[in-house]
Amino acid sequence: MPTTRHAVVGAPCWVSLMAGDLRSAQDFYGAVLGWTFRPTALGPEFRVALAGPSAGGGPVAGIGALAPSLGTAVAWTPYFLVDDADTAAARVRERSATVAIGPLAMPTGRATLAADPDGAVFGLWEGRTLPGWSVGCGSGPARLELRTRDAFAAAIFYGQVLVWGSDERESCEVQYENHEVLVRDGTHTVAALRGGAIGSAPDPQIRPRWHVFFRVADTDAAARAVSAAGGIVVTPPAAADSGRQATLRDPDGGLFSVVDG
């Protein structure tokens, strides 16, 4: 995990994937996104993904081996920085949401895995963070979105758990723009909460979940590489407001998007 405290409390401070097979996941993301990997202080079952040379080579995300006993789905998960993992976990439970794992002590901090009231999975992190890592700048992901049925209700939940909009300390700010709830750390947008169709049947495209966008030099090349590496192109490359992008799925089912950066 990260090594120096840096992020604003309440902001996303890391994204990670618990993969079915660590070696296979490294092969897949290396082929599709050009990542390389290095060991971490968390042990032999965890790796930090590093961006390719054209993207500066900095840390992007974490990948770990999923323990069979956990019984959780393979998915990209954002972690948000908190002052106290126990207090934040209590806030989650008080709001009829779920704390699935933790807080667990780790070499550089304490981690909690939770789900919001609509079932979107996210993490809480109390500890040291990577200097310079942030969504939307540096080597971090290009974009982080919560896709849910009621963005305003979600903003209230996360705002209360993560203490967004505090007048008493530095915190994330929340604003509404272009039909999205945007979360800013004072310098740029670090997350967006988007409302979907209320009452729609559960569907891989609309069920409440956090979704990560990674930068690539060529979206079309990344989409071609997915099929060759055993993954699936869910949504082919197409132009969008934030750039040409595609939604992809790794061989274990992990869903993510790529955008030209």
ChimeraX attribute file (.defattr): number of C-alpha atoms within 10 A of each C-alpha:
attribute: neighborCount
match mode: 1-to-1
recipient: residues
	/A:1	23
	/A:2	21
	/A:3	15
	/A:4	13
	/A:5	16
	/A:6	17
	/A:7	22
	/A:8	19
	/A:9	22
	/A:10	27
	/A:11	26
	/A:12	26
	/A:13	30
	/A:14	27
	/A:15	21
	/A:16	22
	/A:17	20
	/A:18	23
	/A:19	25
	/A:20	19
	/A:21	15
	/A:22	19
	/A:23	14
	/A:24	14
	/A:25	21
	/A:26	20
	/A:27	15
	/A:28	21
	/A:29	20
	/A:30	18
	/A:31	16
	/A:32	23
	/A:33	23
	/A:34	20
	/A:35	23
	/A:36	20
	/A:37	20
	/A:38	11
	/A:39	14
	/A:40	16
	/A:41	14
	/A:42	13
	/A:43	11
	/A:44	11
	/A:45	16
	/A:46	23
	/A:47	24
	/A:48	23
	/A:49	23
	/A:50	23
	/A:51	24
	/A:52	19
	/A:53	11
	/A:54	9
	/A:55	17
	/A:56	11
	/A:57	15
	/A:58	19
	/A:59	25
	/A:60	26
	/A:61	27
	/A:62	23
	/A:63	23
	/A:64	22
	/A:65	18
	/A:66	19
	/A:67	13
	/A:68	8
	/A:69	6
	/A:70	9
	/A:71	8
	/A:72	11
	/A:73	13
	/A:74	18
	/A:75	22
	/A:76	23
	/A:77	24
	/A:78	24
	/A:79	22
	/A:80	22
	/A:81	26
	/A:82	26
	/A:83	14
	/A:84	14
	/A:85	21
	/A:86	17
	/A:87	11
	/A:88	22
	/A:89	24
	/A:90	14
	/A:91	18
	/A:92	22
	/A:93	16
	/A:94	11
	/A:95	14
	/A:96	13
	/A:97	19
	/A:98	20
	/A:99	21
	/A:100	15
	/A:101	13
	/A:102	16
	/A:103	22
	/A:104	13
	/A:105	12
	/A:106	14
	/A:107	13
	/A:108	17
	/A:109	17
	/A:110	19
	/A:111	23
	/A:112	22
	/A:113	20
	/A:114	23
	/A:115	18
	/A:116	20
	/A:117	17
	/A:118	17
	/A:119	14
	/A:120	20
	/A:121	22
	/A:122	21
	/A:123	25
	/A:124	30
	/A:125	28
	/A:126	25
	/A:127	23
	/A:128	19
	/A:129	20
	/A:130	16
	/A:131	14
	/A:132	17
	/A:133	22
	/A:134	25
	/A:135	26
	/A:136	18
	/A:137	14
	/A:138	16
	/A:139	22
	/A:140	23
	/A:141	23
	/A:142	24
	/A:143	22
	/A:144	23
	/A:145	19
	/A:146	24
	/A:147	21
	/A:148	23
	/A:149	20
	/A:150	16
	/A:151	21
	/A:152	15
	/A:153	14
	/A:154	22
	/A:155	21
	/A:156	13
	/A:157	19
	/A:158	16
	/A:159	18
	/A:160	17
	/A:161	21
	/A:162	23
	/A:163	22
	/A:164	23
	/A:165	18
	/A:166	13
	/A:167	8
	/A:168	7
	/A:169	11
	/A:170	15
	/A:171	20
	/A:172	24
	/A:173	18
	/A:174	18
	/A:175	13
	/A:176	13
	/A:177	9
	/A:178	7
	/A:179	10
	/A:180	17
	/A:181	21
	/A:182	22
	/A:183	24
	/A:184	20
	/A:185	22
	/A:186	12
	/A:187	7
	/A:188	13
	/A:189	21
	/A:190	23
	/A:191	25
	/A:192	24
	/A:193	23
	/A:194	21
	/A:195	20
	/A:196	17
	/A:197	11
	/A:198	10
	/A:199	7
	/A:200	10
	/A:201	9
	/A:202	9
	/A:203	8
	/A:204	9
	/A:205	10
	/A:206	16
	/A:207	18
	/A:208	23
	/A:209	22
	/A:210	22
	/A:211	21
	/A:212	24
	/A:213	22
	/A:214	23
	/A:215	22
	/A:216	23
	/A:217	16
	/A:218	16
	/A:219	25
	/A:220	18
	/A:221	13
	/A:222	24
	/A:223	25
	/A:224	16
	/A:225	19
	/A:226	21
	/A:227	16
	/A:228	12
	/A:229	17
	/A:230	12
	/A:231	21
	/A:232	20
	/A:233	19
	/A:234	15
	/A:235	13
	/A:236	14
	/A:237	23
	/A:238	13
	/A:239	11
	/A:240	10
	/A:241	6
	/A:242	11
	/A:243	13
	/A:244	16
	/A:245	27
	/A:246	23
	/A:247	21
	/A:248	23
	/A:249	19
	/A:250	22
	/A:251	19
	/A:252	17
	/A:253	16
	/A:254	19
	/A:255	22
	/A:256	18
	/A:257	24
	/A:258	28
	/A:259	26
	/A:260	20
	/A:261	15
